[in-house]
């Protein structure tokens, strides 16, 4: 890792083979490795994915009980580089035809009713979902504000499927995933950039801020409940875990190899 200035990770529970997997994304070296958590064996090494050192991000997707890796490109030079799909043997299966913008964030979602799989892609200009089977745009999510600057997204699947986006303009936007309609907009009157979001108990969100804090936001009342301090850089990773001793907790990490913090929540 010494020759790479940016590394990102994604965790995935492979139910097909009953194993935990991790993707390590080496953005500058244009390289992705797939690891088996049981023994930390590297089971796949994808090299030179875009033939350029600007790999944006990657994640897993499962379609028809088959696992894939999807990758996106930062596309700094406005070149045409769509989202790519690889199988677990390292073979490129296809490209998403309409996905040619730079992607700062990419994730996947599998609908529990239709069992369709979707790719969610976010950049500084728009937020889109793609139908994995149809290989095309499913929805574009936006409101009338032109200064949205989307970043991280997450899905809450309760009575309705909501797509939640934290935005660089300091707002959180909640969309109906399947219609694309804007349902809610939370303006926390902050000039700080917003990063990763983590749902908590359906009605709350933990949000990473550019001011090095994590804030717990009440979705219904649109207020900040509490603020957590401890990081030295912007909080770009927040994950919900089930700790063997403390139960449900939050793991967070700041930018630029900042420390990892375990938050025990009462």
KEBATI-480111 format. One record per residue: residue in one letter; x, y, z of N, C-alpha, C in turn. Coordinates in steps of 0.02 Angstrom, whole numbers, plus 32768, in hexadecimal, padded with zeros to 4 digits. Example, Ala and Ser with C-alpha at 12.3 -4.5 7.8 and 13.67 -1.06 7.14 Angstrom:
BEGIN
a82947EE4818682677F1F818682947F5B8186;s82827F90816282AC7FCB816582858002818A;
REM end
This chain:
BEGIN
x80287FC48000800080008000802A80408000;x806A803C800980938077800E8095809F7FCF;x808A80817F95808C80A47F56804780BD7F41;x801680B67F6B7FD280CA7F5A7FB980FC7F8E;x7FA381377F767F8F816A7FA67F4681667FBA;x7F1E813A7F9B7ED881357FAD7EC280EC7FAA;x7EA980D37FE27E90808F7FE67E4A80908004;x7E1D80697FE87DDA806480037DC7801B800A;x7D95800C80347D827FC780427D377FC08040;x7D207F85802B7CD97F73802E7CD27F2C8049;x7CA37F2380767C967EE180937C577EC38073;x7C567E81806C7C1D7E60804E7C167E1A806C;x7BDA7E08807F7BCB7DC580987BB37D9A805D;x7BDD7D6C80497BCE7D4080117BA47D05802A;x7B627D0C80257B357CD8803E7B387C988015;x7B4C7C9F7FD57B517C637FAB7B847C317FC5;x7BBD7C4C7FDD7BF47C217FF47C017C27803F;x7BD57C4B80637BDA7C5280AC7C1F7C6C80C1;x7C307CA780A77C707CC380B87C6C7D1080B6;x7C997D2F80DB7CA17D7780DB7CD77D8B80AA;x7CC87DBD80817CF87DD5804F7D047E208058;x7D407E3680467D517E7C80477D727E8E8005;x7D5D7EC67FE77D7F7EE37FAE7DAD7F1B7FC6;x7DEB7F1A7FB17E177F547FBD7E227F767F7A;x7E147FB77F797E157FDE7F3C7E51800D7F3E;x7E8380007F147EBF802A7F117EB5805C7ED7;x7E9C80967EE87E8380C47EB57EBA80DD7E86;x7EF480EE7EA27F28810B7E787F4980D77E4C;x7F52809A7E667F7380667E3F7F43803F7E13;x7F0180547E147ED180357DE77ECC7FE97DF2;x7EC87FD67E327ECD7F907E447E987F7F7E7A;x7E797F447E737E487F2D7EA47E5C7EE67EBA;x7E587EDA7EFB7E657E967F157E297E7F7F3D;x7E1B7E3E7F377DE47E1E7F5A7E007DEF7F8E;x7DEA7DF77FCD7E067DD180057DD17DA78027;x7DE47D6B803C7DBA7D4080667DCC7D4F80AE;x7D9B7D6680D67DA97D7D811A7DC07D448147;x7DAC7D0681377DBD7CCE81647E087CC5816D;x7E2D7CCD81377E767CC4813C7E9C7CFD811A;x7E777D3181057E937D6B80E27EBC7D5680A4;x7EA27D2380837EBF7D0E80447EA57D3C800C;x7ED27D527FE17EBF7D7A7FA77EA77D497F71;x7E667D497F627E4A7D197F337E407D367EED;x7E4B7D787EE67E467D977EA47E6D7DD97EA4;x7E927DE57E6F7EB77E237E677EA87E407E22;x7E817E757E1F7E707E967DE07EA07ED07DD5;x7EC67ECD7DA07EF87F007D927EE67F297D54;x7EFA7F697D567EF37F967D1D7EAC7F957D01;x7E7C7FA17D2D7E367F9D7D1A7E247FD17CE6;x7E3E800D7CEF7E2F80437CBF7E6B80587C96;x7EA380347CA07EE280477C7F7EF580907C8E;x7EE280A67CC97EF180EA7CDE7EE980EE7D2A;x7F1581127D4D7F1381137D967EDD81427DB1;x7E9E81357DA27E69815F7DBD7E2A81357DCE;x7E3580F87DE57DFE80CD7DFA7DD880EF7E32;x7D9680F57E2B7D6E81197E5C7D5B80EE7E97;x7D3280BC7E8E7D1B80927EC57D0080507EA7;x7CF080227ED47CD77FE17EBE7CAB7FC47EF5;x7C837F947EE37C5A7F717F157C427F2F7EF7;x7C1D7F0A7F1F7C017EC97F0A7BB97ED27EF2;x7BA47EA57EC87B5D7EA07EB77B4D7E567EAC;x7B117E427EC07AFA7DFE7EB67ABC7DFE7E8B;x7ABE7DD97E557A857DD57E277A797D8D7E15;x7A3C7D767E217A297D307E127A597D007E35;x7A6C7D117E747A987CE87E9E7ADF7CE27E82;x7AF37D107E587B377D137E3E7B587D537E57;x7B957D4D7E717BB97D877E8C7BE27DA97E56;x7BE37DEC7E587C0B7E147E2A7C2D7E4C7E50;x7C607E697E307C7F7EA67E487C727EDC7E15;x7C5C7F167E2C7C517F4E7DFF7C827F857E11;x7C9D7FA67DDE7CD07FDA7DE97CBC80197DC4;x7CD380517DDF7CC780917DBE7D0880B77DB9;x7D0880E97D8D7D45810F7D807D3981587D93;x7D6D81787DAD7D6881BF7DBE7D5F81EA7D80;x7D7B81D47D487D6E81F57D087D81823F7D0A;x7DBD824E7D267DD282937D2F7DD982B97CED;x7DE582977CB77DF082B87C777DB282B67C4A;x7D7882A87C697D3882A67C447D3982747C0B;x7D5F823F7C147D60820A7BE27D2581DA7BEE;x7D1381B67BBA7CDB81877BBF7CF281467BDF;x7CE2813D7C1E7CF581007C427CBA80E87C6C;x7C9180BC7C527C5580A67C767C6580777CB0;x7C33806B7CD97C37803A7D0F7C447FF57CF1;x7C737FD17D0E7C857F8F7CF57C707F587D26;x7C5F7F1E7D0C7C487EE67D347C777EAB7D2A;x7C927E8F7D617CC07E577D5E7CA37E1C7D86;x7CB27DDF7D707CA07DA67D9A7CD97D987DCA;x7CD07D667DF57D027D587E297D3F7D337E0E;x7D407D277DCC7D7C7D0C7DAD7DA57D437D8B;x7D8E7D807D907DB27DB87D737DA07DC87D2B;x7D6C7DA67D107D577DB27CCB7D267DED7CC8;x7D317E1B7C997D017E517C907CC37E367C6D;x7C8A7E3C7C8E7C4B7E217C747C297E527C46;x7C267E927C5C7C047EC47C337C147F097C4E;x7BFC7F3C7C2B7BFF7F817C427BB87F9C7C44;x7BAB7FCB7C727B6A7FEB7C767B6980237C42;x7B40801A7C0F7B4680437BD27B40808E7BDF;x7B1280A27C0B7B0380E97C127B2A810B7C4A;x7B5980E77C687B7D81027CA27BC2811B7C8D;x7BC781597C7A7C0681727C607C2081AF7C87;x7BFC81C37CBD7C1481FA7CE67C4581E17D1B;x7C6B82107D367C9781FF7D6D7C6D81EA7DAA;x7C8581B97DD07C6181A17E0B7C8C81A87E49;x7C7381CD7E797C9681D27EB97C81819A7EE8;x7C47817E7EDC7C2B814B7F097C01811B7EE0;x7C0780DB7EF07BDF80A97ECD7BCA80737EFF;x7B8C805B7EF67B7380277F237B3F7FFF7EFC;x7B247FCB7F1D7AF27FA17EFD7AB77F977F2C;x7A7E7F857F0F7A427F787F367A1A7F417F14;x7A037F117F3C79D97EDB7F2279947EE17F41;x79617EEA7F17791D7EF27F2F79017EB07F49;x78E57EB17F8478CD7E747FA4788C7E597F86;x78697E847F6178297E6F7F4378337E577EFC;x78517E7F7ED3785B7E6D7E8D789B7E447E82;x78C87E467EB3790A7E257EAF79357E417E77;x79227E7B7E5E794D7E9D7E2E79897EBC7E52;x79C27EBF7E3079FE7EDE7E4C7A0B7F207E29;x7A237F507E517A2E7F937E387A737FAB7E4D;x7A907FD67E237ACE7FF97E347ABD80417E42;x7AD9805D7E787AD080A37E8A7B1280C77E81;x7B1180FC7E5B7B4E81217E4B7B44816B7E5B;x7B7681897E7B7B7181CF7E8F7BB081F57E7B;x7BA782317E627BDF825D7E547BCD82A47E66;x7BF582D47E517BE9831A7E657BAE83397E41;x7B9383177E0F7B5D83357DE77B1A83127DEE;x7B1B82D07DF87ADC82AD7DFB7AE0826C7E22;x7AA682527E307A9E82137E547A7181E77E2A;x7A8A81AB7E187A6581807DEB7A6281397E06;x7A2F81147DF07A2D80CC7DFA7A2880AC7DB5;x7A4680707DB07A46804A7D717A2880067D7C;x79FE7FF17D4F79E37FAE7D507A197F7E7D36;x7A2E7F507D627A667F247D517A567EF77D16;x7A1A7EDA7D147A087EAC7CDE79FE7ED27C9C;x79D97F0A7C9F79C97F307C637A057F587C4A;x7A377F617C767A757F827C637A6B7FCB7C4E;x7A3F7FEE7C737A3180347C637A1A805A7CA1;x7A14809C7C9A79FF80C67CD279B980B37CE8;x79B080AC7D2A796F809F7D47794D80E07D5C;x7972810A7D827958814C7D967992817D7D9F;x798281BD7D9579AE81F47DA8798C82187DE2;x79B182247E18799482417E5579AE82887E5D;x797E82B87E63799282FE7E69795783267E82;x796683617EA0793283927EAC794283CF7E83;x792184077E91792984427E67796984687E77;x798B84577EAD79C8847A7EC07A0184617E93;x7A23848E7E717A59847B7E447A9B84707E68;x7A9F84827EA87ADD847C7ECD7ADB84417EFD;x7ACE84067EE37AC383CC7F0D7B0483A87F1F;x7B2E83997EED7B6F837A7EF97B69833A7F23;x7B4C83087F077B3F82CA7F2A7B8082A77F3E;x7B7B82807F747BB5825A7F8A7B9E82147F9C;x7B9B82047FDD7B8B81C17FF37B3F81B57FF5;x7B2C81767FEA7AE581657FEB7ADB81258014;x7A9E811B80287A8C80DD804A7A4380CE803D;x7A2E8091804B79E9807C804079C9806A8083;x798D8083808F7964806C80C77928804880A9;x7920800980BB78EA7FE1809F78BB7FCC80D7;x78887FF680E478557FE3811478127FDF80F0;x77E3800D80FC77A4800B80D877AD8020808F;x77DE804C808477EF80608040783A80618039;x7852805C7FFC789A805A7FF078B280A27FE5;x78DA80BB801478F281008010793D81028001;x794F812D7FD37994813A7FC479A8817B7FE6;x79DB8178801279F081B380387A3581C88020;x7A3C820880127A7B82237FF87A94825C8024;x7AD3825880387AF3829180587B1482BA8021;x7B0E82FB80257B2383267FEE7B5683598004;x7B82836A7FD77BB7839A7FE67B9B83E07FF5;x7B5D83ED7FE47B41842F7FF27B278434803A;x7B3383FF80637B20840180A97ADB83E680B8;x7AB983CB80867A7583B0808F7A7483658088;x7A40834780A57A328300809D79F082FB8078;x79EF82D3804379B382CB801B799C8283801D;x795A827A8022793C82378025790C82307FEA;x791981FD7FC178F081F17F8578CD81AE7F8B;x789381A97F6A787581687F5F789E81457F29;x78BA810C7F3A78E880EC7F0B78C880DA7EC9;x788B80C07ECB786C80A57E8E784880DA7E64;x783781137E81781781487E5A784681827E4A;x787A81897E7378A881C17E6B789182027E8A;x785782017EAB783B823E7EC8786182527F08;x786F82937F10788E82AD7F4C785A82AE7F84;x786782887FBA783882837FF1784782B4802A;x788682C18034789982E9806F78DD83098061;x78E78342807F79278365807A7938838280BE;x7973836E80D879878384811B79C183B58113;x79B483F3812579E78427812379FE8434816A;x7A3C8420817A7A53842881BF7A79846981C9;x7A72849881997A9184DB819F7ADC84D781AD;x7AFC84A6818F7B44849D81987B6884AB8157;x7BA184CC815C7BC984D881207BFD84A08116;x7BFA846D81417C298436813C7C1384048107;x7C4383E580E57C3483B080B67C18837480DC;x7BEB834E80BB7BCF831280D87BEB82D680B3;x7BF982A080DA7C16826480BC7BE9822780CB;x7C0581F080E27BDE81B280E67BA681B78118;x7B70819481087B35819281337B26814A8146;x7B0E814281847AFF80FF819E7ABC810081C0;x7A8980DD81A77A4780DC81C77A4980BD820D;x7A1E80D882397A1C80BE827D79D380BE8294;x79B9808382A37974807B82BD793F809B8290;x794A809B824F791A80B2821D790D80FE821E;x790B811D825878FA8164825C793681928266;x79718175826679AD819D827479E4818C8242;x7A1281BC823A7A4C81B3820F7A8B81CB8234;x7AC081A382327B0281BB82447B2281D68203;x7B3E821282077B59823281CC7BA0824A81DB;x7BCF823A81AE7C13825281B57C1982988198;x7C3B82C481BE7C40830A81AB7C89831D819B;x7C8E835181737CD0836A81617CF2838F819A;x7CCD839F81D07CEB83C0820A7D05838D823D;x7D10834F82277D2E8319824E7CFE82FB8282;x7CBE8308827D7C8D82EE82AC7C5D82BC828B;x7C3A829682B57C01826E82A07BC4828A82C1;x7B8E8293829B7B5182AE82B97B18827D82B0;x7AF0827682E47AB4824C82E37A79827982D2;x7A57826A829B7A228295828179DF82718286;x79AE829482A37969827C82A77948828D8264;x79378259823D791C826481FA78D8828781FC;x78AC8271822A7868828C822B786582D48241;x788D82E58273788D832A828E78C28357826F;x78ED833982457920835F8220794E8386824F;x7965836482837991838682B379CD835982C2;x7A03837982D97A3E835582F07A3483448339;x7A36830383497A2A82ED838E7A6982F483B8;x7AA182DF839B7AE182E383C07B1B82E4838E;x7B5582F883A67B9182FB837C7BC982D683A0;x7BED82AC837A7C23828483967C66829D837B;x7C9582A983A77CD782C383937D0D829183A6;x7D438291837F7D7B8264838E7DA982598354;x7D93826A83177DBC826082DC7DE6829F82CE;x7E1B829482A87E4882CB82957E3C82E4824E;x7E1182C082297E0282D281E47DB882C681D7;x7DA282DB819C7D5C82D181887D498287818E;x7D0F827981A87CF9823581B47CD982198174;x7CFD81ED81527CE681D481117CCD818C8113;x7CD5816A814B7CBD812581517C98811C8193;x7C5B810481907C3380F381CB7C1080B181BD;x7C1A808181E97BFB804081E07BD8802A8221;x7BA0800B821A7B7B7FEF82527B8F7FA6825B;x7BA37F9282977BB97F4E82A37B957F3282E0;x7B987EF182E87B7E7ECF83237BB97EB4834A;x7BCD7ED7837F7C077EC583A77BF57E8C83D7;x7C217E5A83DF7C107E20840A7C057E338453;x7C217E6A84697C197E7F84AF7BE87EB884B7;x7BEC7EEA848B7BC67F2884947B877F2C846A;x7B7A7EFA84417B3F7EFC84167B487F2983DA;x7B137F4B83C67B167F76838B7B417FB38399;x7B747FBD836F7BA37FF483777BB080148333;x7BD6804A83357BEA806D82F87C36806D82F3;x7C50805C82B77C97806382A87C9F809D8278;x7CD080C782857CDA810082587D24810B824B;x7D32812A82127D77813B82007D79817C81DA;x7DAC81A481E87DB581E381C57DE081DC8188;x7DE2820F81607E09821181237E53820F8131;x7E7A81FB80FF7EC381FB81027EDE81CF813A;x7EC68191813C7EDE815E816B7ED4817381B4;x7EA0819A81C17E9081AD82067E7E816E822E;x7E808174826F7E72813B829B7E2B81218293;x7E2280E282A57DDF80C282A67DC580C682ED;x7D8780DA82F57D6980E283387D2B80B5833D;x7D27809083747CEB806983847CC0809183B4;x7C8380A083A07C5580C683CA7C23809683EA;x7C228094842C7BF3806A84517BB780958461;x7B7D808384467B4380AE84497B118095847D;x7AFA80C384A57ACA80B284D97A8780D384CA;
REM end
